Structure formats: structure tokens, C-alpha cells
Amino acid sequence: MKLKLIASLVIGAALSMSAIADIITLKKDRPETYTVKKNDTLWDVSTQFLNSPWLWPRLWQENDHIADPHLIYPGDVLKLIWVDGEPKLTRKLLKRLSPTPRLEKKGQPIPTIPLVAISAFLSKDHIIDPDLVKDAPRLLGDANASPRFFEGDIFYAQGQFDKKKLYGIYRLGDVYRNVETGDPLGSELIFIGHTQVSTSPDVEGTKKITPMDFIRSSQEARQGDLILPIPEYETLPAYFIPQSVPKTEKGHILAALNNAVAIGKWDIVVIDKGKEDSVQIGSMFSILRSGPAVLVSDKKIIYQEDGNAFEKMGDPDLMIPAQRVGELMVFKVYEKTSIAIVMRATDAMGAKYKIEGLEF
């Protein structure tokens, strides 16, 4: 369906995005112009103009003024204009005063989302099917029977390894389970550090064990830790295009991966939707705070709120609907789970919060 625009200045009232999913609504307090700042993202810029910043690609679609939104730089001045009745952003490059005035691009183009928040989660695996690592090589120890190892140590690993490759030391963590059925969805894979075949002339291997140098660590390694290849990525993808997801696709946040106690904007979370649910990079979900749930008698209600059940006396007809408290975007997909970044949060959140597809 052709995208339409209904602007508050033209009609006098803005239509809600929740009511009509494919309509852009502009902020009433949007600026006339916006100067792109260092560390800005396309999401940040769109938040200046749109009530629903995940619709930012529409500000640049079929736009002769900005051919590529991924080439917007700090210092550029953006202005909202109207083209055939639809809003578009135009860019004016700042002139630098010099004997020969010229238009100049400064720094690196701004990304869709803050790459520093997700880079570590793209370059390492964080979820795995435990069945896939049953026969994976393990850290065996050293000649001194040391139980723990640190950066700079040499240890022996089970099996043979490619001398030209970098390997990761991992440890299995908690099992992620379906909130409703308890079925396992995958295990947390905790990254310990980097290792490679040792170059020291003082150690030798055999056909079944290989000496390894512990070259970089985030924490101590232990006997029994897994030795797995580091995923190879050509480049860090700077641009993630938001993808619409049907509202019928429902699930839960399972955990925060960046040790966040209270989940908020730019935090990294695991959700219970993956490839088997047709989730892809860029898939958008609404985050919901759930209300009361199951009626068990005339006078008593079991409340199921954010994963915690408790009983309370009350009106059996009073069933509070879930509230939308934010949005998240998927940036890494596994078979039954995905890793996502929280793009907006109106309040601190936690694991077991419900999610549903964000349709636009």
C-alpha cells in the first residue's frame, strides 16, 4: 500500500501510529533544522523529527536531496522539506572558511545505531545449542596442574588447531528456556578470551594435544573451558534497516547480555524468537509490560506481571492490558533465539517482559 502522510500542521491533529501503522507522524516540537553531532546515529536524527524513529528510511526514500542517508556526516545541517506532499530531509554541507571556500565532509558517516554497543556481540558467538559442543575441544591444563589461567599463560588444549587462526575460549552459562513451556532454546556462551597455537620453543604438542598461548582475556580461563573458532566477519555492518514484523509474532525478553540489572535504552538482550520464526537482522519488536492474567475463582485473581505470578483479591472483570514501554531491534539471529538492542525505553525493564512484532 502506498505510504501516506498526515501532518498535524495541515490537518490540525496527528493520527496515532498504533492506530494506523503505515502513517508517518511528525513531532509537534520538531526543529526547523538539525546539525548532526559527533556520535549521533540515524536513529537519533530521526527522533528529532518523527514520533516513530524506526520509520527513518522514509525520510530518505526517493529523495534527490540526500541520495544516501549513510553518507551523513557530523556538521551536516538537515532540514525538513516537503516533496509531493511527503516529508523529506535535505542536507546542507557546512562551508569551512579558508582562502578557497569548499564543501567538506568531516569524520565518518553516522551509523544507524551506536556500533560500540553491539560490536562485541557481532564478533563473538553468545548462544549455542549444547549438543553442538559435546565433542568440542577443551582446555586441558598445563604441566603444573594449574586450575586457572590468565593472559600470557601457556596451556594445553585437546586436539589439533590451525596455526594461522585465532580461537576463542568459551564457557557454557545458563540455559535459555521458553517462558511458557520450559523447552530449552540454547545455552549462553560466555566469552573468556582469545588464544592461538603457541609459538614458544619451550613447549611441544602431540597428535592429541596442542600448546596454546592465552593472548587476550576478559576473565580467567579454567580447565574444561571450550576452545572454538572465532566467527569471521569481513566488516562490521554499520547500517541496519528496520524491518516490520507482524503483531501476531509474540515472545519474551529472556536476559540482558551486558550485565544490565535494569534494562534500558541501548542495552543488549536475548529474545525467544529466531530464524525458525522468520526473524531477520533489523526485525523490530515492541516491548510490553504485562498486566493481570488468569482468573481462578469469583474473588481471586492470579496476576502474571513481567514473569512474576502473585495472588490478589479483586474484581474478576478488571483485566489490565499490557502497556507498550519501548522497542528493540534484532541485530544477530540464531535458530531459536536472537540478540537485540533496546532502541527506546520509557522506564527500566527486566527479563521476562513480553514482546510483540512491530508492524509498520
N, C-alpha and C positions, 0 to 999 in steps of 0.2 A: 504494500500500500504506500502511495506517495506520501512523503513526510510533509506535515503541515505545521505552521507556526501560528500561535495565537498569543499576542503580546499584550501585557497589561496596559501599556500606554495607549494602545489602539482601541481596545475594547473596554478598558476600564476595570477589568478583573482578570486574574490569571486562573487557568484551569489547573487542577491538581494532576501531578504526574501519576499518582496512584490510580486516578480515575481513567485517564486516557494515556496509555503507556508510550505512544509514539509522538507526543507533542512536546516540543521544547518550550520551557517557560524561563523567562529571564528574571534575574533578581531585580527587585524594585530599587535597591540601593547600589546597583552596579556602577562602576566608574565610567567616565567618558573615555578615558584612556588608561592603559596599564603599562608600566615599564617593567619588562622582565628582569628579575633579580637573579643573582647567583644562587644556586641550589634550588631554584624554582623547578617545578615539573609541569607537564601539560595539564595534569590533574589540578594543580594549584592555580594555574592560569584560568582554567575553565570554571573553577569555583568562584572566581571573581565575577563571572558573568551569568552562570547558569545555576538554577536550583538543583539540577541533576547533572553533576560534572561528568558522569560516565557517558554522557552524550556528546563529549567534546569533539569526536570526529566530524559531527555535522556542522561545526563551525568552519571546517576547512574543506568539506566535500564540494566539488565543482566550484572551487574558489580560485579565480585568476590572480587574486591579490597575494595569496600565500600558497604557492604550488605544493609545498611540502611542509607540514607542521613540524616535522622532525628536524627542520633547519631553522628553528627559532633560537636566538642566542640571547644571553644576558645583555641588557642595554637596548634591545629592540622595544619600540613603543607600539603597542597593539591598540587598535580602535575598533569598536563595533560599528559595522555599517549594514545597510540593507541591500540585498540583491534579489530582485524579483520577489519581494515580499518576505524574504527569509534572511535571518541574521548571519553575517559572516564577519570574520576578523581580518582586518588589514594590518599590515606591518610597515612601519617606517624605520629604516635604519638610521641611527644617530650619526651625525657628521662630527668627526673629530677635527678640532681646529689645528691647522698646520699650514705651511706655505702652499701646499697643494691639497685643498679640501677633497676628501674622498669618503665614500661609504665604506665602512669597515665592520666585519663580523668579529666579535670578541669571544674568546674562550671556546668552550664546547657547546654544541646544541643541547637544549634541555631534554631530559628523558620523560617518559610517561609517568613513572613513579620513581621514588628515590632508590637508585641502584645499590647504594651502600647498605640498605636494609635487607636486600634479598640476595646479594652476591654470594655469600657463604652458603646459602641454601640451594643455589644453582650449580655450584662447583662440587658439591658433595651430595651423596645419597643420604636420606634421613629416614626412609621407611623401606622395609623389605619383608618379603614372605619368609618366615623362619625355615620353611622347607628348602629354600634355595641356598641356605648357608650351612646345612647339616654337614656337608663334606668340604666346607671351605677351609683353607689353610689357617692354622692358628699360631699364635706366638707361644713358643715352647719354653723359653728361658735362656739362661747362659751357664757357663761353666761354674759359676759361683752360687748357683741355685737362688738367684735374686728373685723375689716375688714381684717387684715393681721396677719400672724402667722410665727413664727421663730423657729429654732431648740431649743428644750427644752420646748416649749409650749404644752399645752393640749387643744384639740379641740374636737368637736363632729362631727361624720360622720353619714351619712344616712345608715341605715341597720345594719345587724349583720355581725361580722367578726370572723375568726378563730384566737384564742389567740396564736396559735403556729406559725402562718405565718407572713411573712413580706409583707407589701404592699407599693406601690408607689403612690406618689401624682403627678398627671399629669395635664397639661393644653393643650387644643386644640390650635394649631397655624394655620399657613397658610394652605390653601387647595392646594395640588399639582394637576395640571391640564395638560392634554395632550396639548402639544405646538401647535399642528395643529388644533385640534377640540375643545379645551376648556373643554372637558369632565373631570369631577373630577376623580382622581386616588386614592385619600386617603388624609388624613389630617396629618399635622405634629403633633406629640405628644411630648410636651415639658416636660422633667422630672424635677420635683421640689425637691423631696426628699423622704426619707423613713419614714414610720410610722408603728405603731403596736398598738394593743389593750392596753389601758393604764393599768398600774399596780398600779397606785396611789389609796390609800384607800379613798381619799377625793372626788372622782367623781363616779357617778353611771350612768348607761345607762338604756334604756328601751327596749321594744321589737322592736322599730323602729329606735333608735339611739344608737351609741356606742362611749364612750370616747376613744380618741386615743392620744398616745404620739408621738410628732414630734421629731424623734430621730436623723435624719441626713438631712441636707438641702443643696442645691446648690443655692437656692434663696428663697425669701419669698413665702409663700403659701397664697391663697386668698379664700374667700367664693366662692363656686361654682366649685372649682377645683375637678378633678376626683380622686377617690380612686380605684386603680386597683391592682390586684395581680402582684407581681414581677415574670417575667419568670424564671423558674427553669432550670439551666444548671448544669450538673454534673461536667464538666471541661471545661476550655477554650481551644478550639481546636487550637493547635499550628501550625498545618500543613495544608495548603491549596494548593491543587494540581491544577495548571492552567488547565482550560477546554476550548477546542476550541469551537467557536461559528460561524455559517455561516455568511458570509459577507452580506447576504441579510437581516440579522436582524439589523434594524436601529432604532435609537431613539435619546434621548437628555439627557443631564445633566439638572436636574431640580433645584437643590440648593446644597449649601455646608452646612453640618451639624455641622462643628466645627468652625463656625463663621469666616471662611476664606473669606477675601474680594477679594483677587486674589488667585484662586485655583492653587495649585502646588503639587509636589510630597508628598505623604503620607497624603494628605488632604482627608476628608471623604465626599462623595457626594451621592445624591439621583438621580437615573436614572428612566426613564419611561418604564422599562422592568421588568417583574416579572414572577411568576410561570406560568401564562397563556401564556407566550412567551417561555416556556421551559427553562427559565434561572435557573441556579443552583449555589450553592456555588462553587467558583472557575472560573465561566464564565468570559472570557476575552473580552474586547471591546477596539477598537481603538477610540481615541478622535480626532475629526476633527474640524478644523477651516474653516468655510464655506465661500465661495466667492459669487460673484454676482448671482442673481437668475432670476427674471421674467422680460421678455421684454414686454413693454406696448405700444410702438409706434416705428416709424422708428428711432427716435433720442433720445428717453428717455428710460432709464433702471431703474427699481426698484431694488436696491441692498438689498439682505437679508443676512446680515452678523452677525453671532453669536446672532441671535434673534432680531436684530435691523434693521428695514427697513428704507431706505432713498433713495431719488432720485438723479440721476446724469446723465448729458448728456454724451453720449459715443457711442462707436461702438457697434451696436446690436449683432455683431458676436463675441465680446470679452467676453467670459464667463469663468471666472477663476475657476478651480476646487478646491474642498476642500483640505486642507493640513492636513496631519496627524501630530499631535503635542503631542501625548502621548498615554498611555494605562491605563486602570483601571481594577481592579479585584473585582468581586462581593463576599461579604462575609456574607450577610444576605438578604434573599429573602422574599418578601411579594407577594400578589396575582397580583397586577398590577405595583408594583414598587420594587426596590431593593436598598440596601445600598452597596456602593463600595468604595475601596481605590484607589487613583491615584498612580500607580506604577512608572510612568515616565512622565515627562512634560518638553518640550523643551522651554516653555515660560509660563508666567502667563495666566491663563484661567478664564472663568466665567461661570455662569449659561447660559443655552440655547445652549451651544456648542453641536454639533451633535456627536453621537457615532455610530459605526457600529461594527458588530461581528468581532473578531479577529480569523481568521481561520488558523489552523496550524496542 
